[in-house]
Amino acid sequence: MSRHANLISSMSELYHLLVQLAVIDATLLVTPDDAIIKIFSRKAALEAGYTSEAVNLMSKLPYLAVGDITWGEPELKRSTVPVDYYCRDNTGHFQALRWMDDDLENEDNMIPGHSIKMTEHENYGYSLIYNTETCLMTSWQPSANPPDVQGYAHLPTWLPSEILEPWIVSFRSLSVLKTPLFMLWEPRTQQDAQSPEDYTDRDALHWRAERAVDRALWGIADVYMQCGWEVSSQEQQNGFDRHEFVTRRTRHLQEAVRPVIDRIGEKGRRYRESHHGYDPRLPDYRMMLYKAIHEDEGCLTDLEPYEDTHEPLVQPRLDISVK
């Protein structure tokens, strides 16, 4: 498999980084050992039209064992998730991964059998398509296609590392941040931006609420640094303490993020009172927060259950008051 070493090493580096960052649980990382090769359905892949070279490569790749879980986790780029092949057990599964999937109702137009998708997209996401004959990869964002263009043949091809290295750097440098609530794709420096002038009071309230939660969540980047994370180091020679980070991250959710969410709930209640019961329908972060606190690898067992109360536990650090 030396011909595909660039792809294998790049995907492996990305996935190991996500484990190291505690973005995903280590149990989701699947490496190509004998047990996986036995599980892999070579016959079904061949019947779906993949070439022997493509099928052989499928059995040698590292994967995140996403299977058929809820779409969107984990995101590698906005609206972009990894594909795993080893858990597919019938021809239909493999055929579905050959669909062009560009929202132009041409699902019969499949990618060539010598190519394999490494990611799937939704909305404005990306499909990374690797050609086993050329050993090059295409980064295809279907939403960016010109109106009269279908497929990805018009796009340039690159070594996998040339496409994936910026993705890896964005995670390692904490330029993008996966939090237990959701991904933060917008730069931290943009979180203080003002809402557009043409926004209604209700839209502005939404804007301030979302930015307040984003700012509180960006504090997790500081927690990484406190636990020894080096944003420019692949080896993390300072000895990043993953367990300590997970513990502190959960406490940050409890002590810094939760008060902001409580405050949003209070603002929503006051808005309804002052607007004759009209519901601004602010984002409901409460259930997400409860799940994040109590399922974040079970690292904090001393936290009290998150109750549905408007009273914050500590003094809110961020003001999202309606002006």
C-alpha positions as CSV (number, residue, x, y, z in Angstrom):
1,M,0.0,0.0,0.0
2,S,3.0,2.3,-0.4
3,R,1.3,4.0,-3.4
4,H,-1.4,5.3,-1.0
5,A,0.9,6.2,1.9
6,N,0.2,9.9,1.6
7,L,-3.5,9.4,2.0
8,I,-3.2,6.9,4.9
9,S,-0.7,9.0,6.8
10,S,-2.7,12.2,6.4
11,M,-6.0,10.7,7.5
12,S,-4.3,9.0,10.4
13,E,-2.7,12.2,11.5
14,L,-6.0,14.0,11.4
15,Y,-7.9,11.3,13.3
16,H,-5.2,10.9,16.0
17,L,-5.2,14.6,16.5
18,L,-9.0,14.7,17.1
19,V,-8.5,12.0,19.7
20,Q,-5.6,13.9,21.3
21,L,-7.8,17.0,21.5
22,A,-10.6,15.0,23.1
23,V,-12.8,16.0,20.2
24,I,-13.7,12.3,19.9
25,D,-13.4,9.3,22.2
26,A,-10.4,7.1,21.5
27,T,-12.7,4.1,21.1
28,L,-14.0,5.6,17.8
29,L,-10.6,5.5,16.2
30,V,-10.4,2.3,14.1
31,T,-7.0,1.1,12.7
32,P,-6.6,-1.5,10.0
33,D,-5.8,-4.6,12.0
34,D,-6.7,-8.2,11.2
35,A,-10.0,-8.0,13.0
36,I,-11.2,-5.1,10.9
37,I,-10.1,-6.7,7.7
38,K,-12.3,-9.7,8.7
39,I,-15.3,-7.5,9.3
40,F,-14.8,-5.6,6.0
41,S,-17.2,-6.8,3.3
42,R,-15.0,-7.0,0.3
43,K,-17.6,-8.9,-1.7
44,A,-20.3,-6.2,-1.2
45,A,-17.8,-3.5,-2.2
46,L,-16.9,-5.2,-5.4
47,E,-20.5,-5.9,-6.3
48,A,-21.1,-2.1,-5.9
49,G,-18.7,-1.5,-8.7
50,Y,-15.5,-0.5,-6.9
51,T,-12.2,-1.8,-8.4
52,S,-10.0,-4.3,-6.6
53,E,-7.5,-1.5,-6.0
54,A,-10.1,0.7,-4.3
55,V,-11.5,-2.2,-2.2
56,N,-8.0,-3.2,-1.1
57,L,-7.3,0.4,0.0
58,M,-10.6,0.6,1.9
59,S,-9.4,-2.3,4.1
60,K,-6.2,-0.5,4.9
61,L,-7.5,2.9,5.9
62,P,-7.9,4.3,9.4
63,Y,-11.5,5.3,10.2
64,L,-13.6,7.0,12.7
65,A,-16.3,4.5,13.5
66,V,-19.3,6.8,12.8
67,G,-21.4,4.1,11.2
68,D,-25.0,5.2,11.0
69,I,-25.0,7.6,13.9
70,T,-26.8,10.9,13.8
71,W,-25.4,12.9,10.8
72,G,-23.0,15.7,11.7
73,E,-20.7,14.2,14.2
74,P,-17.9,14.7,14.1
75,E,-17.5,17.5,11.6
76,L,-14.1,17.8,10.0
77,K,-15.0,21.0,8.2
78,R,-18.3,22.8,8.2
79,S,-21.1,20.4,7.2
80,T,-18.5,17.8,6.4
81,V,-18.2,14.4,8.1
82,P,-15.9,11.4,7.6
83,V,-16.9,8.2,5.8
84,D,-16.2,4.7,7.1
85,Y,-16.3,1.6,4.9
86,Y,-15.5,-1.2,7.2
87,C,-18.9,-1.4,8.9
88,R,-20.9,-1.5,5.6
89,D,-22.3,-4.9,5.2
90,N,-24.2,-4.9,1.9
91,T,-23.9,-3.8,-1.7
92,G,-26.5,-1.0,-1.2
93,H,-24.4,0.7,1.5
94,F,-21.4,0.8,-0.8
95,Q,-23.4,1.9,-3.8
96,A,-24.8,4.8,-1.8
97,L,-21.3,6.1,-1.2
98,R,-20.7,6.2,-4.9
99,W,-23.6,8.6,-5.6
100,M,-22.4,11.9,-6.9
101,D,-24.7,13.5,-4.3
102,D,-24.7,17.0,-5.7
103,D,-28.4,17.8,-5.1
104,L,-29.1,17.8,-8.8
105,E,-31.2,14.6,-8.8
106,N,-28.6,12.6,-10.7
107,E,-28.0,9.9,-8.1
108,D,-27.5,7.4,-11.0
109,N,-24.4,9.4,-11.9
110,M,-21.8,7.7,-9.7
111,I,-18.2,8.5,-9.0
112,P,-15.8,6.1,-10.8
113,G,-15.2,2.7,-9.2
114,H,-11.5,3.5,-8.9
115,S,-12.3,6.5,-6.6
116,I,-13.5,6.5,-3.0
117,K,-15.1,9.2,-0.9
118,M,-13.3,10.1,2.3
119,T,-15.9,12.6,3.5
120,E,-19.6,13.3,2.9
121,H,-21.2,16.7,2.8
122,E,-24.4,18.5,3.6
123,N,-25.4,22.0,2.6
124,Y,-22.1,23.9,2.0
125,G,-19.8,21.0,3.0
126,Y,-17.1,19.2,1.1
127,S,-16.7,15.7,-0.5
128,L,-13.1,14.6,-0.5
129,I,-12.7,12.1,-3.4
130,Y,-9.6,10.0,-3.7
131,N,-8.5,8.5,-7.1
132,T,-6.7,5.2,-6.5
133,E,-5.2,5.3,-10.0
134,T,-3.6,8.7,-9.8
135,C,-3.2,8.8,-6.0
136,L,-4.6,12.3,-6.0
137,M,-7.6,13.9,-4.2
138,T,-10.3,16.3,-5.2
139,S,-11.9,18.7,-2.7
140,W,-15.4,19.2,-4.1
141,Q,-17.9,21.6,-2.6
142,P,-21.0,20.9,-4.7
143,S,-22.7,24.1,-3.6
144,A,-19.9,26.1,-5.3
145,N,-20.4,24.5,-8.7
146,P,-21.4,26.9,-11.5
147,P,-25.1,26.4,-12.4
148,D,-24.4,24.6,-15.6
149,V,-21.7,22.3,-14.2
150,Q,-22.3,18.9,-12.7
151,G,-19.8,16.7,-10.9
152,Y,-16.2,17.6,-10.0
153,A,-14.2,16.8,-13.2
154,H,-13.5,20.5,-13.6
155,L,-11.6,20.8,-10.3
156,P,-7.9,20.4,-9.7
157,T,-6.4,17.4,-8.0
158,W,-3.9,17.4,-5.2
159,L,-1.9,15.2,-2.9
160,P,-4.1,14.3,0.1
161,S,-1.7,16.0,2.4
162,E,-2.0,19.2,0.5
163,I,-5.7,19.3,1.1
164,L,-5.8,17.9,4.6
165,E,-2.9,19.8,6.1
166,P,-4.9,23.0,6.4
167,W,-7.7,21.1,8.1
168,I,-5.1,19.6,10.5
169,V,-3.5,22.9,11.3
170,S,-6.9,24.6,11.9
171,F,-7.7,22.0,14.7
172,R,-4.2,22.0,16.2
173,S,-3.9,25.8,16.3
174,L,-7.4,26.0,17.9
175,S,-8.5,28.2,15.0
176,V,-11.6,26.1,15.0
177,L,-12.9,24.6,18.2
178,K,-15.0,21.5,18.8
179,T,-16.9,21.9,22.0
180,P,-19.3,19.5,23.8
181,L,-22.2,21.7,22.6
182,F,-21.2,22.4,19.0
183,M,-18.4,23.4,16.6
184,L,-17.1,26.9,16.6
185,W,-16.1,27.7,13.0
186,E,-16.1,31.6,13.2
187,P,-12.8,33.1,14.4
188,R,-12.7,34.0,18.0
189,T,-11.8,37.6,17.0
190,Q,-15.3,37.9,15.4
191,Q,-17.3,37.2,18.5
192,D,-17.4,40.8,19.5
193,A,-19.0,42.0,16.2
194,Q,-22.2,44.0,16.4
195,S,-25.4,42.7,14.9
196,P,-26.4,44.1,11.5
197,E,-28.1,47.4,11.6
198,D,-31.2,46.1,9.7
199,Y,-31.9,43.4,12.3
200,T,-35.2,43.6,14.2
201,D,-35.1,43.6,18.0
202,R,-35.9,39.9,18.0
203,D,-33.1,39.1,15.5
204,A,-30.7,41.3,17.4
205,L,-31.6,39.4,20.6
206,H,-30.8,36.1,18.8
207,W,-27.5,37.5,17.6
208,R,-26.4,38.6,21.0
209,A,-27.5,35.3,22.6
210,E,-25.6,33.2,20.1
211,R,-22.5,35.4,20.3
212,A,-22.6,35.3,24.1
213,V,-22.6,31.5,24.2
214,D,-19.9,31.4,21.5
215,R,-17.6,33.7,23.6
216,A,-18.1,31.6,26.7
217,L,-17.3,28.5,24.8
218,W,-14.2,30.0,23.2
219,G,-12.9,30.0,26.8
220,I,-12.2,26.3,26.2
221,A,-9.3,27.3,24.0
222,D,-7.7,28.8,27.1
223,V,-8.3,25.6,29.0
224,Y,-6.3,23.7,26.4
225,M,-3.4,26.1,26.9
226,Q,-3.6,25.8,30.6
227,C,-3.3,22.0,30.3
228,G,-0.1,22.3,28.2
229,W,-1.5,22.3,24.6
230,E,1.0,23.7,22.0
231,V,-0.8,25.2,19.0
232,S,2.2,24.8,16.7
233,S,3.6,21.4,17.9
234,Q,2.7,18.1,16.3
235,E,4.5,16.2,19.1
236,Q,3.1,18.1,22.1
237,Q,6.4,17.9,23.9
238,N,5.1,19.9,26.9
239,G,3.0,16.8,27.8
240,F,-0.6,17.9,27.2
241,D,-2.8,16.3,30.0
242,R,-5.9,15.1,28.2
243,H,-7.6,13.8,31.3
244,E,-7.0,17.1,33.2
245,F,-8.3,19.0,30.2
246,V,-11.5,17.0,30.0
247,T,-12.1,17.6,33.7
248,R,-11.4,21.4,33.4
249,R,-13.5,21.6,30.3
250,T,-16.5,20.2,32.0
251,R,-16.0,22.6,34.9
252,H,-15.8,25.5,32.5
253,L,-19.1,24.5,31.0
254,Q,-20.6,24.5,34.5
255,E,-19.0,27.7,35.8
256,A,-18.6,29.9,32.7
257,V,-21.1,28.7,30.1
258,R,-24.0,27.7,32.2
259,P,-24.5,31.2,33.7
260,V,-24.7,32.7,30.2
261,I,-27.3,30.2,29.1
262,D,-29.3,30.9,32.3
263,R,-29.1,34.5,31.5
264,I,-30.4,33.9,28.0
265,G,-33.4,32.1,29.4
266,E,-34.1,35.0,31.7
267,K,-33.8,37.5,28.8
268,G,-36.3,35.4,26.8
269,R,-38.8,35.4,29.7
270,R,-38.5,39.2,30.0
271,Y,-38.9,39.7,26.3
272,R,-42.1,37.7,26.4
273,E,-43.4,39.8,29.2
274,S,-42.6,43.1,27.5
275,H,-44.0,41.9,24.1
276,H,-47.4,40.6,25.3
277,G,-46.4,37.0,25.3
278,Y,-44.6,36.9,21.9
279,D,-42.0,34.2,22.1
280,P,-38.6,35.3,20.6
281,R,-37.7,31.5,20.4
282,L,-34.1,32.0,21.5
283,P,-31.8,29.0,21.0
284,D,-32.5,26.3,23.6
285,Y,-29.0,25.4,24.8
286,R,-30.2,24.0,28.1
287,M,-30.5,20.3,27.1
288,M,-27.3,20.5,25.1
289,L,-25.5,21.8,28.2
290,Y,-27.0,19.2,30.5
291,K,-25.9,16.4,28.2
292,A,-22.4,17.9,27.8
293,I,-21.9,18.2,31.5
294,H,-23.1,14.8,32.4
295,E,-21.7,12.8,29.5
296,D,-18.3,14.4,29.0
297,E,-16.5,11.1,29.6
298,G,-18.1,11.0,33.1
299,C,-15.2,13.0,34.5
300,L,-17.1,15.0,37.1
301,T,-19.4,13.1,39.3
302,D,-19.7,15.7,42.0
303,L,-21.7,18.2,39.9
304,E,-25.3,18.7,40.8
305,P,-27.9,18.0,38.1
306,Y,-28.6,20.9,35.9
307,E,-32.0,22.2,36.8
308,D,-34.3,24.3,34.7
309,T,-33.9,27.5,36.6
310,H,-33.3,31.1,35.6
311,E,-31.0,31.7,38.6
312,P,-27.4,31.3,37.6
313,L,-25.0,29.5,40.0
314,V,-22.4,32.1,39.7
315,Q,-22.3,35.8,38.6
316,P,-22.6,35.9,34.8
317,R,-19.4,36.9,33.1
318,L,-21.0,38.2,29.9
319,D,-23.8,40.8,29.5
320,I,-26.3,40.2,26.7
321,S,-28.8,42.6,27.9
322,V,-31.2,44.0,25.3
323,K,-30.6,47.7,24.6
